[in-house]
Amino acid sequence: MPNFKYKAVNSDGQTIESMLMAPDKNDVRRQLTEMKMVVVSIQEVKSGKKTNTMKLRVKDAIVLHFTKQLYTLLKAGVPIVASLKALKEQATDDGFKEVIEAITEDIAGGSKLSDALSQFPKIFPTIYINSVMIGEISGTLEETLLYLHKYLEEDTQMRKDVKKAFRYPIFVMIGLIGAFIVFTTTVIPNFIPLFKNTGHELPLPTRILINMHDVIANYGILILLGIILLTIAFIMYKRTPKGKFNIDSLTLKLPIIGEFVQKVNIARFSRLFFTMNRTGISITKAFEIMRKTMENEVYNKELKLIADKINKGEEIAVAIGQSPHFTSLLVEMVSIGEKSGSLDDMLFSVSEYYNREVADTVNNLTALIEPIVTVVLGGMVLLLALAMFLPMWDMMNIM
């Protein structure tokens, strides 16, 4: 995506000269208009500088630490170039050191911080770059960095909670299935000749286990290849827009998991909206950024519909209330915020509430899943016990 150098006049009458990364000049003009700036000139900048760090990815914790340190240094009055040089010396990740060095060189050459950050979209997300740009224009960069740090901190914690929530049931089911396969392939074969020599029809549970053993013994490799191919097909399908949407839609309909995913997305939406509204990003631009930041395609589609309705003049709460994927609590709080002029406070309260809900759900996940695991485990043990002891009971009766 090319860089464009622009000159514009802001609402205070000040002439601003900076750079923006955008698909074309029209998009630059649109972004500046949304920031209530009068465009004077726009010129594409041909940059011959290439860096191997363009596609580098770093851990979220590194970006989080960088943001807090940069806020602290700027708040203390340290110039931005000196701050970045100090952060480079303290950085422990070699790749991120190169990133900071490239950012420092760009700023020393006359670029804005937001322009320098925009060269690394894999490290600094869209909300980060746009918030910094608004902070530079409005003169509130330090405050913007503080809000970004809070957002990144909560978003990182939520990602950990989501991974933790799904990791437990997956490991439990893999363990149960693995134990069942091991028992079927190692224990049952030792009893098959004994059971078949009885000359009587074997009980149904025993026949089931024997048939499962035969299938695994004769077609085990084909089954394994089939599972691998299905997994690859699923991953490829999920990477398509239609596949991602269908999977996300199905996830929202699942019991327990669907409600958990809804809470995660509402919490993230509220925190994103709060952060961007607090840093001065316009409502239209905020919804555009949220669509790029939210990872659930169902909510991305809903945000587009909501943004279209807001652009036509509807209130934010009314537009959100027409979506079935947002709760009445969120709609009510946004409505109160709009009418009272305290939208930031209401969004913050909603995000805090759903963050606690997500954390509570993760902490109580063991209690929620235990009944299901108990039923599945009990069914497996019952099947194995009946398969082993019913034939032996028949043999004892014959003797």
Order of alpha helices (4+ residues) and beta strands (2+ residues): beta-beta-alpha-beta-alpha-alpha-alpha-alpha-alpha-alpha-alpha-alpha-alpha-alpha-alpha-alpha-alpha-alpha-alpha-alpha
